[in-house]
Amino acid sequence: MKVKYIGESFYNGFGLTKNKTYECIEIEKDMLRIIDDEGEDYLYNANPKDWEIKQDKDGQLEKVLK
């Protein structure tokens, strides 16, 4: 699964960068486990205002981001 982060960038080089596409490796309730700019997986809030779906073969992202 792939998502584009459309929120504001934070923690330059360690967090998330605006308009960058990230790999989502898992969904845990209302959180997305994302490989961030540091290359580590971390849980981020699945706020639909912050994410745009780029690849969602099984529809899991669509369910959590609607």
PDB file of N, CA, C, O and CB in Angstrom:
ATOM      1  N   MET A   1       0.842  -1.166   0.000  1.00  0.00           N
ATOM      2  CA  MET A   1       0.000   0.000   0.000  1.00  0.00           C
ATOM      3  C   MET A   1       0.894   1.237   0.000  1.00  0.00           C
ATOM      4  O   MET A   1       1.948   1.256   0.636  1.00  0.00           O
ATOM      5  CB  MET A   1      -0.962  -0.007   1.214  1.00  0.00           C
ATOM      6  N   LYS A   2       0.460   2.259  -0.717  1.00  0.00           N
ATOM      7  CA  LYS A   2       1.224   3.504  -0.784  1.00  0.00           C
ATOM      8  C   LYS A   2       0.290   4.685  -0.569  1.00  0.00           C
ATOM      9  O   LYS A   2      -0.833   4.720  -1.073  1.00  0.00           O
ATOM     10  CB  LYS A   2       1.962   3.631  -2.141  1.00  0.00           C
ATOM     11  N   VAL A   3       0.788   5.651   0.195  1.00  0.00           N
ATOM     12  CA  VAL A   3       0.030   6.867   0.469  1.00  0.00           C
ATOM     13  C   VAL A   3       0.928   8.076   0.288  1.00  0.00           C
ATOM     14  O   VAL A   3       2.135   8.016   0.522  1.00  0.00           O
ATOM     15  CB  VAL A   3      -0.563   6.840   1.894  1.00  0.00           C
ATOM     16  N   LYS A   4       0.318   9.171  -0.133  1.00  0.00           N
ATOM     17  CA  LYS A   4       1.029  10.442  -0.261  1.00  0.00           C
ATOM     18  C   LYS A   4       0.662  11.298   0.940  1.00  0.00           C
ATOM     19  O   LYS A   4      -0.518  11.478   1.244  1.00  0.00           O
ATOM     20  CB  LYS A   4       0.678  11.172  -1.609  1.00  0.00           C
ATOM     21  N   TYR A   5       1.675  11.826   1.625  1.00  0.00           N
ATOM     22  CA  TYR A   5       1.432  12.689   2.773  1.00  0.00           C
ATOM     23  C   TYR A   5       1.189  14.109   2.273  1.00  0.00           C
ATOM     24  O   TYR A   5       2.057  14.692   1.623  1.00  0.00           O
ATOM     25  CB  TYR A   5       2.628  12.645   3.773  1.00  0.00           C
ATOM     26  N   ILE A   6       0.022  14.670   2.567  1.00  0.00           N
ATOM     27  CA  ILE A   6      -0.317  16.011   2.101  1.00  0.00           C
ATOM     28  C   ILE A   6      -0.435  17.016   3.249  1.00  0.00           C
ATOM     29  O   ILE A   6      -0.846  18.160   3.049  1.00  0.00           O
ATOM     30  CB  ILE A   6      -1.615  15.970   1.321  1.00  0.00           C
ATOM     31  N   GLY A   7      -0.068  16.570   4.452  1.00  0.00           N
ATOM     32  CA  GLY A   7      -0.027  17.474   5.596  1.00  0.00           C
ATOM     33  C   GLY A   7       1.265  18.284   5.553  1.00  0.00           C
ATOM     34  O   GLY A   7       2.025  18.205   4.588  1.00  0.00           O
ATOM     35  N   GLU A   8       1.503  19.055   6.596  1.00  0.00           N
ATOM     36  CA  GLU A   8       2.721  19.867   6.685  1.00  0.00           C
ATOM     37  C   GLU A   8       3.910  19.008   7.101  1.00  0.00           C
ATOM     38  O   GLU A   8       3.783  18.143   7.967  1.00  0.00           O
ATOM     39  CB  GLU A   8       2.528  21.027   7.683  1.00  0.00           C
ATOM     40  N   SER A   9       5.060  19.245   6.487  1.00  0.00           N
ATOM     41  CA  SER A   9       6.289  18.525   6.829  1.00  0.00           C
ATOM     42  C   SER A   9       6.650  18.766   8.292  1.00  0.00           C
ATOM     43  O   SER A   9       6.373  19.830   8.846  1.00  0.00           O
ATOM     44  CB  SER A   9       7.453  18.962   5.908  1.00  0.00           C
ATOM     45  N   PHE A  10       7.273  17.761   8.909  1.00  0.00           N
ATOM     46  CA  PHE A  10       7.765  17.926  10.278  1.00  0.00           C
ATOM     47  C   PHE A  10       8.954  16.995  10.515  1.00  0.00           C
ATOM     48  O   PHE A  10       9.106  15.977   9.840  1.00  0.00           O
ATOM     49  CB  PHE A  10       6.637  17.642  11.308  1.00  0.00           C
ATOM     50  N   TYR A  11       9.784  17.359  11.477  1.00  0.00           N
ATOM     51  CA  TYR A  11      10.995  16.611  11.835  1.00  0.00           C
ATOM     52  C   TYR A  11      11.836  16.308  10.594  1.00  0.00           C
ATOM     53  O   TYR A  11      12.074  15.147  10.259  1.00  0.00           O
ATOM     54  CB  TYR A  11      10.624  15.299  12.556  1.00  0.00           C
ATOM     55  N   ASN A  12      12.275  17.358   9.927  1.00  0.00           N
ATOM     56  CA  ASN A  12      13.043  17.259   8.685  1.00  0.00           C
ATOM     57  C   ASN A  12      14.056  16.112   8.717  1.00  0.00           C
ATOM     58  O   ASN A  12      14.960  16.092   9.552  1.00  0.00           O
ATOM     59  CB  ASN A  12      13.764  18.570   8.418  1.00  0.00           C
ATOM     60  N   GLY A  13      13.894  15.171   7.808  1.00  0.00           N
ATOM     61  CA  GLY A  13      14.791  14.031   7.700  1.00  0.00           C
ATOM     62  C   GLY A  13      14.429  12.849   8.574  1.00  0.00           C
ATOM     63  O   GLY A  13      15.000  11.768   8.432  1.00  0.00           O
ATOM     64  N   PHE A  14      13.471  13.051   9.489  1.00  0.00           N
ATOM     65  CA  PHE A  14      13.102  11.971  10.406  1.00  0.00           C
ATOM     66  C   PHE A  14      11.609  11.677  10.412  1.00  0.00           C
ATOM     67  O   PHE A  14      11.208  10.551  10.707  1.00  0.00           O
ATOM     68  CB  PHE A  14      13.546  12.314  11.800  1.00  0.00           C
ATOM     69  N   GLY A  15      10.779  12.663  10.092  1.00  0.00           N
ATOM     70  CA  GLY A  15       9.324  12.502  10.140  1.00  0.00           C
ATOM     71  C   GLY A  15       8.745  12.257   8.766  1.00  0.00           C
ATOM     72  O   GLY A  15       9.093  11.294   8.083  1.00  0.00           O
ATOM     73  N   LEU A  16       7.847  13.156   8.373  1.00  0.00           N
ATOM     74  CA  LEU A  16       7.182  13.055   7.075  1.00  0.00           C
ATOM     75  C   LEU A  16       7.345  14.361   6.309  1.00  0.00           C
ATOM     76  O   LEU A  16       7.384  15.441   6.897  1.00  0.00           O
ATOM     77  CB  LEU A  16       5.684  12.712   7.250  1.00  0.00           C
ATOM     78  N   THR A  17       7.439  14.247   4.991  1.00  0.00           N
ATOM     79  CA  THR A  17       7.622  15.400   4.118  1.00  0.00           C
ATOM     80  C   THR A  17       6.373  15.587   3.265  1.00  0.00           C
ATOM     81  O   THR A  17       5.871  14.640   2.660  1.00  0.00           O
ATOM     82  CB  THR A  17       8.879  15.228   3.224  1.00  0.00           C
ATOM     83  N   LYS A  18       5.880  16.826   3.225  1.00  0.00           N
ATOM     84  CA  LYS A  18       4.693  17.142   2.430  1.00  0.00           C
ATOM     85  C   LYS A  18       4.894  16.738   0.974  1.00  0.00           C
ATOM     86  O   LYS A  18       5.951  16.987   0.393  1.00  0.00           O
ATOM     87  CB  LYS A  18       4.364  18.640   2.524  1.00  0.00           C
ATOM     88  N   ASN A  19       3.878  16.116   0.392  1.00  0.00           N
ATOM     89  CA  ASN A  19       3.817  15.673  -1.004  1.00  0.00           C
ATOM     90  C   ASN A  19       4.746  14.509  -1.343  1.00  0.00           C
ATOM     91  O   ASN A  19       5.005  14.250  -2.518  1.00  0.00           O
ATOM     92  CB  ASN A  19       4.138  16.818  -1.894  1.00  0.00           C
ATOM     93  N   LYS A  20       5.245  13.815  -0.341  1.00  0.00           N
ATOM     94  CA  LYS A  20       6.077  12.626  -0.571  1.00  0.00           C
ATOM     95  C   LYS A  20       5.216  11.379  -0.405  1.00  0.00           C
ATOM     96  O   LYS A  20       4.333  11.334   0.452  1.00  0.00           O
ATOM     97  CB  LYS A  20       7.297  12.590   0.410  1.00  0.00           C
ATOM     98  N   THR A  21       5.478  10.371  -1.229  1.00  0.00           N
ATOM     99  CA  THR A  21       4.752   9.105  -1.168  1.00  0.00           C
ATOM    100  C   THR A  21       5.506   8.132  -0.271  1.00  0.00           C
ATOM    101  O   THR A  21       6.727   8.005  -0.353  1.00  0.00           O
ATOM    102  CB  THR A  21       4.557   8.507  -2.585  1.00  0.00           C
ATOM    103  N   TYR A  22       4.749   7.445   0.590  1.00  0.00           N
ATOM    104  CA  TYR A  22       5.308   6.526   1.570  1.00  0.00           C
ATOM    105  C   TYR A  22       4.672   5.147   1.468  1.00  0.00           C
ATOM    106  O   TYR A  22       3.537   4.996   1.014  1.00  0.00           O
ATOM    107  CB  TYR A  22       5.128   7.079   2.972  1.00  0.00           C
ATOM    108  N   GLU A  23       5.421   4.158   1.895  1.00  0.00           N
ATOM    109  CA  GLU A  23       4.932   2.785   1.987  1.00  0.00           C
ATOM    110  C   GLU A  23       4.178   2.636   3.304  1.00  0.00           C
ATOM    111  O   GLU A  23       4.709   2.956   4.367  1.00  0.00           O
ATOM    112  CB  GLU A  23       6.108   1.750   1.889  1.00  0.00           C
ATOM    113  N   CYS A  24       2.952   2.156   3.232  1.00  0.00           N
ATOM    114  CA  CYS A  24       2.163   1.833   4.424  1.00  0.00           C
ATOM    115  C   CYS A  24       2.214   0.317   4.563  1.00  0.00           C
ATOM    116  O   CYS A  24       1.690  -0.410   3.720  1.00  0.00           O
ATOM    117  CB  CYS A  24       0.660   2.369   4.318  1.00  0.00           C
ATOM    118  N   ILE A  25       2.848  -0.154   5.634  1.00  0.00           N
ATOM    119  CA  ILE A  25       3.040  -1.599   5.757  1.00  0.00           C
ATOM    120  C   ILE A  25       1.952  -2.292   6.570  1.00  0.00           C
ATOM    121  O   ILE A  25       1.833  -3.517   6.557  1.00  0.00           O
ATOM    122  CB  ILE A  25       4.371  -1.877   6.382  1.00  0.00           C
ATOM    123  N   GLU A  26       1.146  -1.472   7.289  1.00  0.00           N
ATOM    124  CA  GLU A  26       0.096  -2.072   8.108  1.00  0.00           C
ATOM    125  C   GLU A  26      -0.884  -0.995   8.554  1.00  0.00           C
ATOM    126  O   GLU A  26      -0.536   0.183   8.645  1.00  0.00           O
ATOM    127  CB  GLU A  26       0.700  -2.800   9.334  1.00  0.00           C
ATOM    128  N   ILE A  27      -2.101  -1.413   8.826  1.00  0.00           N
ATOM    129  CA  ILE A  27      -3.111  -0.529   9.408  1.00  0.00           C
ATOM    130  C   ILE A  27      -3.475  -1.109  10.757  1.00  0.00           C
ATOM    131  O   ILE A  27      -3.825  -2.285  10.863  1.00  0.00           O
ATOM    132  CB  ILE A  27      -4.380  -0.383   8.481  1.00  0.00           C
ATOM    133  N   GLU A  28      -3.392  -0.279  11.798  1.00  0.00           N
ATOM    134  CA  GLU A  28      -3.736  -0.700  13.150  1.00  0.00           C
ATOM    135  C   GLU A  28      -4.813   0.234  13.688  1.00  0.00           C
ATOM    136  O   GLU A  28      -4.523   1.361  14.089  1.00  0.00           O
ATOM    137  CB  GLU A  28      -2.482  -0.705  14.078  1.00  0.00           C
ATOM    138  N   LYS A  29      -6.058  -0.242  13.692  1.00  0.00           N
ATOM    139  CA  LYS A  29      -7.233   0.545  14.073  1.00  0.00           C
ATOM    140  C   LYS A  29      -7.301   1.814  13.238  1.00  0.00           C
ATOM    141  O   LYS A  29      -7.566   1.728  12.039  1.00  0.00           O
ATOM    142  CB  LYS A  29      -7.199   0.892  15.577  1.00  0.00           C
ATOM    143  N   ASP A  30      -7.075   2.982  13.813  1.00  0.00           N
ATOM    144  CA  ASP A  30      -7.142   4.229  13.046  1.00  0.00           C
ATOM    145  C   ASP A  30      -5.752   4.833  12.845  1.00  0.00           C
ATOM    146  O   ASP A  30      -5.597   6.052  12.769  1.00  0.00           O
ATOM    147  CB  ASP A  30      -8.054   5.240  13.753  1.00  0.00           C
ATOM    148  N   MET A  31      -4.740   3.956  12.759  1.00  0.00           N
ATOM    149  CA  MET A  31      -3.352   4.387  12.590  1.00  0.00           C
ATOM    150  C   MET A  31      -2.741   3.670  11.384  1.00  0.00           C
ATOM    151  O   MET A  31      -3.087   2.529  11.078  1.00  0.00           O
ATOM    152  CB  MET A  31      -2.521   4.104  13.879  1.00  0.00           C
ATOM    153  N   LEU A  32      -1.825   4.367  10.708  1.00  0.00           N
ATOM    154  CA  LEU A  32      -1.100   3.796   9.578  1.00  0.00           C
ATOM    155  C   LEU A  32       0.344   3.566  10.001  1.00  0.00           C
ATOM    156  O   LEU A  32       0.977   4.471  10.544  1.00  0.00           O
ATOM    157  CB  LEU A  32      -1.177   4.725   8.326  1.00  0.00           C
ATOM    158  N   ARG A  33       0.870   2.380   9.763  1.00  0.00           N
ATOM    159  CA  ARG A  33       2.285   2.107  10.028  1.00  0.00           C
ATOM    160  C   ARG A  33       3.035   2.443   8.738  1.00  0.00           C
ATOM    161  O   ARG A  33       2.929   1.740   7.733  1.00  0.00           O
ATOM    162  CB  ARG A  33       2.529   0.591  10.479  1.00  0.00           C
ATOM    163  N   ILE A  34       3.788   3.527   8.795  1.00  0.00           N
ATOM    164  CA  ILE A  34       4.460   4.105   7.630  1.00  0.00           C
ATOM    165  C   ILE A  34       5.967   3.981   7.771  1.00  0.00           C
ATOM    166  O   ILE A  34       6.508   4.145   8.865  1.00  0.00           O
ATOM    167  CB  ILE A  34       4.063   5.579   7.448  1.00  0.00           C
ATOM    168  N   ILE A  35       6.648   3.691   6.665  1.00  0.00           N
ATOM    169  CA  ILE A  35       8.111   3.797   6.626  1.00  0.00           C
ATOM    170  C   ILE A  35       8.406   5.276   6.388  1.00  0.00           C
ATOM    171  O   ILE A  35       8.178   5.789   5.292  1.00  0.00           O
ATOM    172  CB  ILE A  35       8.764   2.862   5.491  1.00  0.00           C
ATOM    173  N   ASP A  36       8.915   5.966   7.421  1.00  0.00           N
ATOM    174  CA  ASP A  36       9.088   7.417   7.344  1.00  0.00           C
ATOM    175  C   ASP A  36      10.417   7.820   6.707  1.00  0.00           C
ATOM    176  O   ASP A  36      11.133   6.980   6.161  1.00  0.00           O
ATOM    177  CB  ASP A  36       8.987   8.018   8.728  1.00  0.00           C
ATOM    178  N   ASP A  37      10.740   9.113   6.782  1.00  0.00           N
ATOM    179  CA  ASP A  37      11.954   9.637   6.139  1.00  0.00           C
ATOM    180  C   ASP A  37      13.243   9.050   6.723  1.00  0.00           C
ATOM    181  O   ASP A  37      14.275   9.033   6.053  1.00  0.00           O
ATOM    182  CB  ASP A  37      11.988  11.148   6.268  1.00  0.00           C
ATOM    183  N   GLU A  38      13.187   8.579   7.941  1.00  0.00           N
ATOM    184  CA  GLU A  38      14.359   7.978   8.578  1.00  0.00           C
ATOM    185  C   GLU A  38      14.527   6.519   8.155  1.00  0.00           C
ATOM    186  O   GLU A  38      15.558   5.904   8.431  1.00  0.00           O
ATOM    187  CB  GLU A  38      14.243   8.073  10.105  1.00  0.00           C
ATOM    188  N   GLY A  39      13.509   5.964   7.482  1.00  0.00           N
ATOM    189  CA  GLY A  39      13.564   4.571   7.054  1.00  0.00           C
ATOM    190  C   GLY A  39      13.049   3.607   8.106  1.00  0.00           C
ATOM    191  O   GLY A  39      13.176   2.391   7.961  1.00  0.00           O
ATOM    192  N   GLU A  40      12.465   4.156   9.171  1.00  0.00           N
ATOM    193  CA  GLU A  40      11.903   3.351  10.251  1.00  0.00           C
ATOM    194  C   GLU A  40      10.384   3.306  10.116  1.00  0.00           C
ATOM    195  O   GLU A  40       9.779   4.226   9.565  1.00  0.00           O
ATOM    196  CB  GLU A  40      12.313   3.918  11.636  1.00  0.00           C
ATOM    197  N   ASP A  41       9.766   2.230  10.623  1.00  0.00           N
ATOM    198  CA  ASP A  41       8.308   2.195  10.612  1.00  0.00           C
ATOM    199  C   ASP A  41       7.790   2.831  11.893  1.00  0.00           C
ATOM    200  O   ASP A  41       8.330   2.614  12.978  1.00  0.00           O
ATOM    201  CB  ASP A  41       7.782   0.739  10.465  1.00  0.00           C
ATOM    202  N   TYR A  42       6.737   3.617  11.746  1.00  0.00           N
ATOM    203  CA  TYR A  42       6.164   4.360  12.856  1.00  0.00           C
ATOM    204  C   TYR A  42       4.672   4.499  12.625  1.00  0.00           C
ATOM    205  O   TYR A  42       4.225   4.567  11.480  1.00  0.00           O
ATOM    206  CB  TYR A  42       6.836   5.749  13.012  1.00  0.00           C
ATOM    207  N   LEU A  43       3.897   4.543  13.694  1.00  0.00           N
ATOM    208  CA  LEU A  43       2.451   4.709  13.565  1.00  0.00           C
ATOM    209  C   LEU A  43       2.082   6.183  13.460  1.00  0.00           C
ATOM    210  O   LEU A  43       2.519   7.006  14.264  1.00  0.00           O
ATOM    211  CB  LEU A  43       1.728   4.068  14.754  1.00  0.00           C
ATOM    212  N   TYR A  44       1.267   6.501  12.451  1.00  0.00           N
ATOM    213  CA  TYR A  44       0.783   7.854  12.239  1.00  0.00           C
ATOM    214  C   TYR A  44      -0.741   7.833  12.182  1.00  0.00           C
ATOM    215  O   TYR A  44      -1.340   6.866  11.712  1.00  0.00           O
ATOM    216  CB  TYR A  44       1.381   8.462  10.943  1.00  0.00           C
ATOM    217  N   ASN A  45      -1.355   8.898  12.660  1.00  0.00           N
ATOM    218  CA  ASN A  45      -2.802   9.040  12.646  1.00  0.00           C
ATOM    219  C   ASN A  45      -3.326   8.971  11.208  1.00  0.00           C
ATOM    220  O   ASN A  45      -2.763   9.587  10.303  1.00  0.00           O
ATOM    221  CB  ASN A  45      -3.223  10.365  13.314  1.00  0.00           C
ATOM    222  N   ALA A  46      -4.389   8.229  11.016  1.00  0.00           N
ATOM    223  CA  ALA A  46      -4.990   8.074   9.684  1.00  0.00           C
ATOM    224  C   ALA A  46      -6.006   9.181   9.415  1.00  0.00           C
ATOM    225  O   ALA A  46      -7.147   8.902   9.046  1.00  0.00           O
ATOM    226  CB  ALA A  46      -5.666   6.693   9.551  1.00  0.00           C
ATOM    227  N   ASN A  47      -5.599  10.423   9.598  1.00  0.00           N
ATOM    228  CA  ASN A  47      -6.463  11.574   9.336  1.00  0.00           C
ATOM    229  C   ASN A  47      -6.595  11.745   7.816  1.00  0.00           C
ATOM    230  O   ASN A  47      -5.595  11.986   7.140  1.00  0.00           O
ATOM    231  CB  ASN A  47      -5.888  12.880  10.007  1.00  0.00           C
ATOM    232  N   PRO A  48      -7.808  11.626   7.273  1.00  0.00           N
ATOM    233  CA  PRO A  48      -7.992  11.742   5.815  1.00  0.00           C
ATOM    234  C   PRO A  48      -7.499  13.057   5.226  1.00  0.00           C
ATOM    235  O   PRO A  48      -7.185  13.119   4.037  1.00  0.00           O
ATOM    236  CB  PRO A  48      -9.441  11.578   5.480  1.00  0.00           C
ATOM    237  N   LYS A  49      -7.425  14.108   6.037  1.00  0.00           N
ATOM    238  CA  LYS A  49      -6.941  15.402   5.546  1.00  0.00           C
ATOM    239  C   LYS A  49      -5.436  15.399   5.297  1.00  0.00           C
ATOM    240  O   LYS A  49      -4.921  16.286   4.617  1.00  0.00           O
ATOM    241  CB  LYS A  49      -7.290  16.498   6.538  1.00  0.00           C
ATOM    242  N   ASP A  50      -4.721  14.401   5.844  1.00  0.00           N
ATOM    243  CA  ASP A  50      -3.266  14.340   5.723  1.00  0.00           C
ATOM    244  C   ASP A  50      -2.762  13.340   4.688  1.00  0.00           C
ATOM    245  O   ASP A  50      -1.571  13.325   4.377  1.00  0.00           O
ATOM    246  CB  ASP A  50      -2.678  14.004   7.044  1.00  0.00           C
ATOM    247  N   TRP A  51      -3.640  12.515   4.155  1.00  0.00           N
ATOM    248  CA  TRP A  51      -3.196  11.426   3.283  1.00  0.00           C
ATOM    249  C   TRP A  51      -4.002  11.340   1.991  1.00  0.00           C
ATOM    250  O   TRP A  51      -5.199  11.624   1.962  1.00  0.00           O
ATOM    251  CB  TRP A  51      -3.285  10.109   4.020  1.00  0.00           C
ATOM    252  N   GLU A  52      -3.316  10.944   0.931  1.00  0.00           N
ATOM    253  CA  GLU A  52      -3.945  10.664  -0.368  1.00  0.00           C
ATOM    254  C   GLU A  52      -3.523   9.251  -0.761  1.00  0.00           C
ATOM    255  O   GLU A  52      -2.335   8.928  -0.744  1.00  0.00           O
ATOM    256  CB  GLU A  52      -3.525  11.735  -1.480  1.00  0.00           C
ATOM    257  N   ILE A  53      -4.471   8.428  -1.108  1.00  0.00           N
ATOM    258  CA  ILE A  53      -4.176   7.040  -1.471  1.00  0.00           C
ATOM    259  C   ILE A  53      -3.526   6.992  -2.849  1.00  0.00           C
ATOM    260  O   ILE A  53      -4.032   7.576  -3.807  1.00  0.00           O
ATOM    261  CB  ILE A  53      -5.464   6.178  -1.450  1.00  0.00           C
ATOM    262  N   LYS A  54      -2.404   6.293  -2.939  1.00  0.00           N
ATOM    263  CA  LYS A  54      -1.708   6.122  -4.214  1.00  0.00           C
ATOM    264  C   LYS A  54      -1.822   4.680  -4.715  1.00  0.00           C
ATOM    265  O   LYS A  54      -1.914   4.449  -5.920  1.00  0.00           O
ATOM    266  CB  LYS A  54      -0.229   6.518  -4.071  1.00  0.00           C
ATOM    267  N   GLN A  55      -1.816   3.707  -3.792  1.00  0.00           N
ATOM    268  CA  GLN A  55      -1.932   2.295  -4.178  1.00  0.00           C
ATOM    269  C   GLN A  55      -2.635   1.554  -3.041  1.00  0.00           C
ATOM    270  O   GLN A  55      -2.172   1.562  -1.900  1.00  0.00           O
ATOM    271  CB  GLN A  55      -0.517   1.659  -4.484  1.00  0.00           C
ATOM    272  N   ASP A  56      -3.753   0.917  -3.367  1.00  0.00           N
ATOM    273  CA  ASP A  56      -4.570   0.246  -2.359  1.00  0.00           C
ATOM    274  C   ASP A  56      -5.278  -0.934  -3.012  1.00  0.00           C
ATOM    275  O   ASP A  56      -6.476  -0.871  -3.287  1.00  0.00           O
ATOM    276  CB  ASP A  56      -5.601   1.231  -1.719  1.00  0.00           C
ATOM    277  N   LYS A  57      -4.546  -1.995  -3.257  1.00  0.00           N
ATOM    278  CA  LYS A  57      -5.066  -3.136  -4.015  1.00  0.00           C
ATOM    279  C   LYS A  57      -6.265  -3.825  -3.370  1.00  0.00           C
ATOM    280  O   LYS A  57      -7.158  -4.294  -4.075  1.00  0.00           O
ATOM    281  CB  LYS A  57      -3.980  -4.137  -4.204  1.00  0.00           C
ATOM    282  N   ASP A  58      -6.296  -3.891  -2.039  1.00  0.00           N
ATOM    283  CA  ASP A  58      -7.373  -4.616  -1.377  1.00  0.00           C
ATOM    284  C   ASP A  58      -8.414  -3.721  -0.683  1.00  0.00           C
ATOM    285  O   ASP A  58      -9.314  -4.227  -0.013  1.00  0.00           O
ATOM    286  CB  ASP A  58      -6.783  -5.544  -0.375  1.00  0.00           C
ATOM    287  N   GLY A  59      -8.294  -2.404  -0.843  1.00  0.00           N
ATOM    288  CA  GLY A  59      -9.277  -1.474  -0.313  1.00  0.00           C
ATOM    289  C   GLY A  59      -9.162  -1.156   1.175  1.00  0.00           C
ATOM    290  O   GLY A  59     -10.034  -0.483   1.726  1.00  0.00           O
ATOM    291  N   GLN A  60      -8.106  -1.625   1.835  1.00  0.00           N
ATOM    292  CA  GLN A  60      -7.935  -1.369   3.268  1.00  0.00           C
ATOM    293  C   GLN A  60      -7.753   0.123   3.579  1.00  0.00           C
ATOM    294  O   GLN A  60      -8.337   0.639   4.532  1.00  0.00           O
ATOM    295  CB  GLN A  60      -6.738  -2.152   3.792  1.00  0.00           C
ATOM    296  N   LEU A  61      -6.953   0.798   2.782  1.00  0.00           N
ATOM    297  CA  LEU A  61      -6.717   2.234   3.009  1.00  0.00           C
ATOM    298  C   LEU A  61      -7.992   3.036   2.806  1.00  0.00           C
ATOM    299  O   LEU A  61      -8.283   3.960   3.567  1.00  0.00           O
ATOM    300  CB  LEU A  61      -5.618   2.757   2.071  1.00  0.00           C
ATOM    301  N   GLU A  62      -8.743   2.683   1.787  1.00  0.00           N
ATOM    302  CA  GLU A  62      -9.987   3.398   1.511  1.00  0.00           C
ATOM    303  C   GLU A  62     -10.933   3.324   2.701  1.00  0.00           C
ATOM    304  O   GLU A  62     -11.603   4.305   3.023  1.00  0.00           O
ATOM    305  CB  GLU A  62     -10.666   2.830   0.262  1.00  0.00           C
ATOM    306  N   LYS A  63     -10.993   2.172   3.354  1.00  0.00           N
ATOM    307  CA  LYS A  63     -11.873   1.996   4.515  1.00  0.00           C
ATOM    308  C   LYS A  63     -11.462   2.901   5.674  1.00  0.00           C
ATOM    309  O   LYS A  63     -12.318   3.515   6.311  1.00  0.00           O
ATOM    310  CB  LYS A  63     -11.863   0.535   4.969  1.00  0.00           C
ATOM    311  N   VAL A  64     -10.174   2.989   5.949  1.00  0.00           N
ATOM    312  CA  VAL A  64      -9.706   3.756   7.111  1.00  0.00           C
ATOM    313  C   VAL A  64      -9.589   5.257   6.832  1.00  0.00           C
ATOM    314  O   VAL A  64      -9.638   6.058   7.766  1.00  0.00           O
ATOM    315  CB  VAL A  64      -8.362   3.224   7.564  1.00  0.00           C
ATOM    316  N   LEU A  65      -9.435   5.648   5.570  1.00  0.00           N
ATOM    317  CA  LEU A  65      -9.241   7.058   5.225  1.00  0.00           C
ATOM    318  C   LEU A  65     -10.487   7.756   4.678  1.00  0.00           C
ATOM    319  O   LEU A  65     -10.396   8.860   4.140  1.00  0.00           O
ATOM    320  CB  LEU A  65      -8.147   7.169   4.222  1.00  0.00           C
ATOM    321  N   LYS A  66     -11.650   7.115   4.816  1.00  0.00           N
ATOM    322  CA  LYS A  66     -12.861   7.774   4.297  1.00  0.00           C
ATOM    323  C   LYS A  66     -13.499   8.688   5.312  1.00  0.00           C
ATOM    324  O   LYS A  66     -14.521   9.311   5.025  1.00  0.00           O
ATOM    325  CB  LYS A  66     -13.869   6.747   3.853  1.00  0.00           C
TER     326      LYS A  66
END
